[in-house]
């Protein structure tokens, strides 16, 4: 591919503020909640929409897209 495409791909792969988001959510959920989130991220029967709805209902403001990215990251680990 060309140089422009490589630059675009590199920029697209960056995850803005993912560390801050992860830290804030981890603090909000606590250790037990974070472990449950990791378990849910690896369970394909639990959708992103369900995870998003539950976390949002608990009072943590987060977008659906952020949940999808976080889930992707957690499922890899």
DRENZA-733703 format. One record per atom (N, C-alpha, C): x negated, y negated, z negated; residue number from 1. Coordinates in Angstrom, 3 decimals, decimal comma. Atoms other than C-alpha are relative to their C-alpha. Example, Ala and Ser with C-alpha at 12.3 -4.5 7.8 and 13.67 -1.06 7.14 Angstrom:
R          X          Y          Z   mardren
R     -0,890      1,190      0,000         1
R    -12,300      4,500     -7,800         1
R     -0,900     -1,200      0,000         1
R      0,820      1,190      0,060         2
R    -13,670      1,060     -7,140         2
R      0,770     -1,090     -0,730         2
This chain:
R          X          Y          Z   mardren
R     -0,833      1,175      0,000         1
R      0,000      0,000      0,000         1
R     -0,882     -1,244      0,000         1
R      0,730      1,250     -0,085         2
R     -0,953     -3,632      0,307         2
R     -0,284     -0,612     -1,354         2
R      0,408      0,687      1,222         3
R     -2,461     -5,960     -2,235         3
R      1,200     -0,634     -0,711         3
R     -1,176      0,617      0,596         4
R      0,832     -7,795     -2,781         4
R      0,857      1,043     -0,712         4
R     -0,807     -1,051      0,620         5
R      2,703     -4,558     -3,468         5
R     -0,643      0,485     -1,290         5
R      0,712     -0,429      1,204         6
R      0,044     -3,472     -5,943         6
R      0,177     -1,009     -1,135         6
R     -0,182      1,041      1,012         7
R      0,333     -6,809     -7,777         7
R      1,430      0,019     -0,528         7
R     -1,396     -0,078      0,414         8
R      4,130     -6,522     -7,829         8
R      0,247      1,208     -0,894         8
R     -0,170     -1,222      0,783         9
R      3,997     -2,957     -9,138         9
R     -0,625     -0,168     -1,386         9
R      0,695      0,208      1,265        10
R      1,506     -3,937    -11,827        10
R      0,821     -0,910     -0,920        10
R     -0,817      0,918      0,790        11
R      3,722     -6,817    -12,973        11
R      1,291      0,667     -0,461        11
R     -1,239     -0,693      0,342        12
R      6,842     -4,636    -12,927        12
R     -0,217      1,010     -1,117        12
R      0,297     -1,003      1,016        13
R      5,150     -2,050    -15,131        13
R     -0,245     -0,602     -1,383        13
R      0,205      0,650      1,293        14
R      4,499     -4,604    -17,876        14
R      1,306     -0,008     -0,765        14
R     -1,178      0,001      0,868        15
R      6,910     -4,356    -20,763        15
R     -0,098     -1,205     -0,929        15
R      0,132      1,201      0,823        16
R      7,389     -7,836    -22,204        16
R      0,536      0,204     -1,417        16
R     -0,383     -0,015      1,420        17
R      7,500     -8,011    -26,002        17
R      0,451      1,356     -0,516        17
R     -0,458     -1,311      0,455        18
R      8,021     -4,267    -26,314        18
R     -0,533      0,314     -1,394        18
R      0,538     -0,266      1,332        19
R      5,739     -4,106    -29,341        19
R      0,770     -0,769     -1,071        19
R     -0,773      0,788      0,962        20
R      7,609     -6,915    -31,099        20
R      1,376      0,616     -0,202        20
R     -1,327     -0,598      0,075        21
R     10,935     -5,318    -30,285        21
R     -0,048      1,285     -0,806        21
R      0,129     -1,265      0,720        22
R      9,781     -1,927    -31,522        22
R     -0,209     -0,229     -1,492        22
R      0,285      0,289      1,407        23
R      8,425     -3,382    -34,753        23
R      1,235     -0,511     -0,725        23
R     -1,200      0,564      0,630        24
R     11,573     -5,393    -35,476        24
R      1,071      1,063     -0,182        24
R     -1,009     -1,054      0,100        25
R     13,856     -2,440    -34,755        25
R     -0,414      1,031     -1,040        25
R      0,494     -0,980      0,983        26
R     11,677     -0,098    -36,810        26
R      0,213     -0,511     -1,425        26
R     -0,238      0,603      1,321        27
R     11,840     -2,496    -39,774        27
R      1,485      0,022     -0,341        27
R     -1,443      0,050      0,213        28
R     15,604     -2,850    -39,357        28
R      0,562      1,376     -0,354        28
R     -0,536     -1,348      0,201        29
R     16,256      0,913    -39,196        29
R     -0,607      0,713     -1,198        29
R      0,696     -0,722      1,057        30
R     13,738      2,000    -41,827        30
R     -0,587      1,289      0,551        30
R      0,687     -1,210     -0,465        31
R     11,702      5,201    -41,622        31
R      0,966      1,092      0,446        31
R     -0,951     -1,065     -0,330        32
R     14,633      7,607    -41,647        32
R      0,778     -0,339      1,275        32
R     -0,739      0,422     -1,189        33
R     16,568      5,595    -39,051        33
R     -0,852      0,058      1,249        33
R      0,917     -0,048     -1,142        34
R     13,520      5,337    -36,798        34
R     -0,197      1,443      0,467        34
R      0,138     -1,417     -0,353        35
R     13,043      9,110    -36,921        35
R      1,257      0,503      0,711        35
R     -1,254     -0,371     -0,653        36
R     16,718      9,540    -36,029        36
R      0,068     -0,558      1,422        36
R      0,014      0,605     -1,334        37
R     16,289      7,158    -33,090        37
R     -0,908      0,784      0,941        37
R      0,911     -0,801     -0,826        38
R     13,318      9,159    -31,808        38
R      0,667      1,312      0,395        38
R     -0,714     -1,254     -0,264        39
R     15,362     12,346    -32,108        39
R      1,094     -0,222      1,048        39
R     -1,071      0,317     -0,949        40
R     18,270     10,718    -30,245        40
R     -0,564     -0,302      1,386        40
R      0,614      0,336     -1,286        41
R     15,939      9,422    -27,518        41
R     -0,384      1,253      0,778        41
R      0,410     -1,248     -0,650        42
R     14,808     12,970    -26,800        42
R      1,177      0,929      0,293        42
R     -1,199     -0,820     -0,194        43
R     18,362     14,368    -26,812        43
R      0,783     -0,527      1,204        43
R     -0,644      0,454     -1,232        44
R     19,804     14,139    -23,301        44
R      1,524     -0,070     -0,100        44
R     -1,453      0,059      0,139        45
R     23,369     14,620    -24,559        45
R      0,461     -1,330     -0,617        45
R     -0,312      1,314      0,566        46
R     23,208     11,182    -26,251        46
R     -0,417     -1,049      1,031        46
R      0,282      0,969     -1,059        47
R     23,475      8,397    -23,680        47
R     -0,583     -1,296     -0,547        47
R      0,512      1,320      0,371        48
R     21,776      5,007    -23,704        48
R      1,127     -0,880     -0,524        48
R     -1,139      0,821      0,417        49
R     25,218      3,434    -24,038        49
R      0,378      0,277     -1,453        49
R     -0,328     -0,364      1,379        50
R     25,891      5,331    -27,265        50
R     -1,042     -0,568     -0,961        50
R      1,076      0,528      0,847        51
R     22,510      4,400    -28,740        51
R      0,141     -1,514     -0,122        51
R     -0,150      1,450     -0,005        52
R     23,025      0,778    -27,738        52
R      1,171     -0,438     -0,870        52
R     -1,202      0,358      0,744        53
R     26,536      0,629    -29,183        53
R     -0,196      0,167     -1,514        53
R      0,192     -0,271      1,425        54
R     25,551      2,172    -32,521        54
R     -0,974     -0,997     -0,626        54
R      0,991      0,931      0,552        55
R     22,474     -0,010    -33,041        55
R      0,577     -1,411     -0,050        55
R     -0,621      1,323     -0,021        56
R     24,387     -3,122    -32,022        56
R      1,065     -0,128     -1,094        56
R     -1,024      0,009      1,046        57
R     27,274     -2,207    -34,363        57
R     -0,607     -0,057     -1,405        57
R      0,681      0,074      1,298        58
R     24,752     -1,847    -37,197        58
R     -0,510     -1,411     -0,278        58
R      0,379      1,390      0,205        59
R     23,899     -5,510    -36,645        59
R     -1,321     -0,421      0,604        59
R      1,271      0,365     -0,624        60
R     20,684     -5,439    -34,623        60
R      0,267     -0,452      1,431        60
R     -0,262      0,491     -1,357        61
R     20,933     -7,656    -31,516        61
R     -1,051      0,517      0,986        61
R      0,906     -0,576     -0,987        62
R     19,415     -5,753    -28,598        62
R      0,780      0,261      1,275        62
R     -0,676     -0,204     -1,282        63
R     20,220     -5,454    -24,911        63
R     -0,017      1,474      0,391        63
R     -0,059     -1,363     -0,528        64
R     21,166     -2,279    -23,115        64
R     -1,312      0,346      0,702        64
R      1,253     -0,226     -0,729        65
R     18,075     -2,660    -20,926        65
R     -1,150      0,270     -0,959        65
R      1,054     -0,221      1,000        66
R     15,829     -2,880    -23,986        66
R      0,117      1,404     -0,594        66
R     -0,206     -1,368      0,507        67
R     17,382      0,347    -25,306        67
R     -0,498      1,013      1,024        67
R      0,432     -0,927     -1,047        68
R     16,775      2,062    -21,972        68
R     -1,524      0,076      0,071        68
R      1,474      0,016     -0,028        69
R     13,119      0,976    -21,963        69
R     -0,579      0,667     -1,242        69
R      0,482     -0,587      1,255        70
R     12,629      1,901    -25,604        70
R      0,180      1,509      0,030        70
R     -0,263     -1,433     -0,064        71
R     14,211      5,295    -25,037        71
R     -1,005      0,697      0,911        71
R      0,982     -0,562     -0,935        72
R     11,954      5,928    -22,077        72
R     -1,361      0,140     -0,677        72
R      1,287     -0,032      0,716        73
R      8,915      5,082    -24,207        73
R     -0,001      1,058     -1,092        73
R     -0,068     -0,957      1,107        74
R     10,057      7,183    -27,177        74
R      0,062      1,434      0,503        74
R     -0,133     -1,357     -0,528        75
R     10,938     10,199    -25,037        75
R     -1,343      0,532      0,488        75
R      1,333     -0,418     -0,471        76
R      7,366     10,270    -23,690        76
R     -0,875      0,482     -1,151        76
R      0,878     -0,329      1,142        77
R      5,842     10,513    -27,169        77
R      0,384      1,274     -0,684        77
